[in-house]
């Protein structure tokens, strides 16, 4: 009987912990949620909250997958944010009224790869396909897998153009050595 009481207490604690985990989204989701609402106000607050819950359900698996693949917990967090922004604001964004499911999110985040763009000299502009990054070189971003056209440019230098293949759960590095323009 004592064993049953301990087991019930453990299950009760486990269920309470699970409920607590699924009712409160991690702080790192606040900024992307605000960005989504600002850029696409037609995505309702209810859809945002449903998205957060789905992300919260899949997040332990995301952390496990990324850390198991040699990446950090911070990488898992960054990939989670990148994935959500892509699902909501990317070229193949979900319909505004359609909340993402945990299964959809888990599949999508697993198809990201890390793209690192370095240059000499550093602090150059980065353009990937048609997307101009706010960040300058030397930096990394999680992006959907696939072929990428990378352009690195800096005033007074010849732009560096390179095609690379970003693979899921891997780090693709572009190293651009910029050459000065001659007058």
N, C-alpha and C positions, 0 to 999 in steps of 0.2 A: 504494500500500500504506500509506503514511504517513497519507493521508486516511482510510482504512478504520480504522486504529488509533485515530485521534483520534475518529472517529465512534463506534466501539465503546466507547471510554473515556467519552465523553459519555453514551451510552445507559446504560452501566453505572452511572455516577454518578446519572443521572436516575432509574433504577429503584431504586437504593439510597435515594435521597432520598424517593421515593414510598413505599417500604416503611416508612421511618422516620416519615414523616408519618402513616401510617395505623395505627401501633402506639401512638402516644402522644397522648392527648386533651389539648386546651388546658386550662390551669389553671382558666379561668373555668367549666368544666363541673363542677368538684368540688362546689361549693356546691349547685347545683340537683340533682345526683345524690344528695347527702345528704338534701336536702329530700324528694325523691321517695321514697327508702327510708324516711324517717321517717313521712311521711304515708300511704304505701301500701306497707307492708312485704311485701305479696304480690308486688310487682315484684322479681324475683330480681336478684342482683348480676350474673348472666350476661346478663340482659336489659338491665340498665343499661349494661354494657360493650358489648353489641351496638349499643345506641342511640348511645353515644359514637362508635363506629366509623362508623356511618351519618352522624352529624352531621359528623364529621371529613371524610368524603368530600365532603359537600355544602357545607361551610363556605367553600371558595374561591369557589364560585358565589354564595353568600349575600353575601359581602363585595363581589364584583364588582357584583351587582345593587343592593345598597344604596348603595354609593359612587357607582355610575353614576346612581342616582336622586337624588343630591344629599345623601345622608345620610353620616354619619361611620362609620369602622370600629367605633367604640364603639356606635353605633346598631345595626350589624350584629350585634355581640356581644350586645347587650341583646335584640334581636329573636330571636336564636337561643335564648337562655335562656328568654324568654317563650313561644316556640313549643314548646320541649321540655316545659316545665311544663304548658302547656295540653294537649299530646298525652297526657301522663301523668296529670294531676290535674284537667283541665277537665271540663265537663259531658259532652262527647263523647269522653272519654278512650279510648285504645286498650285492648284487653284486656291484663291484667297479664302474660300469658305471651307476648304478641306484640311482638317487637322492631320498632322503626320502621325502615323501609328508607330509604336515601338519597333515593330518588325521592319517597317519601311526605313526608319531611322537607322537601325542596326545594319541593314543592308547597305544603305548609302554611305555611312561613315566608314564601312569596311573597304570601300572603293576609293578611298583617298590616298594620295601619296604626298610626300613632303618635297617641295621644290625649293632648293637653296640657290640663291643667285648672288655671286661674289664678283667684285671687279677691282681692277687696279688701274687707275686710282679708284678709291671707294667713293661712296655717296653719290652714285650715278642713278639715273632714272631707270625704272624697269617697266617694260610692257610685255605682257604675256597674252598671246593671241590679240585680242582687241582691248584687253583690260589693263589700264594703266594703274600700277600699284602706287598707293600713297607712300609706302615704305621705300627707302633708297637701299642700294647695295650696302652692305653685306647683310642679307636677311633671308628668312625662310617663311614659306606659307604652305598650308595644307590645301591641296587642290584636287579636283576629280582626276582620276587616272586618264591617261590618253596622251596623244601627241600635242606638244606645245611649241609654238613659235615664240622664242624669247628674244627681245631686243633690249640691249643695255646702251644707254646714251648719256652723254655728258657734254655740255657746251665746250667747244674747242677741240673735241675728239671725234674720231670716226666711229659711228655706231657699230656695235657688235651684234650680229644676228646669228642665232643658232636654233636648230630644231632639236628637241629632246623628247624622250618618251618617259612620262611619269607613270610609274607602276604603283599599284596599291601596296600599302604598308612598306614602302621603301623610300629612301632619300635620294633624289636626283639632284646632282650638283652641276650648275653652270658657272664656270670660271671665265670671266671676260677680261682680257688684257686690252685695254683701250689704247689706241695710238693717236697721237696728236695730229690735227689737221695742219697741213702746210698752206700758207697763204698763196 
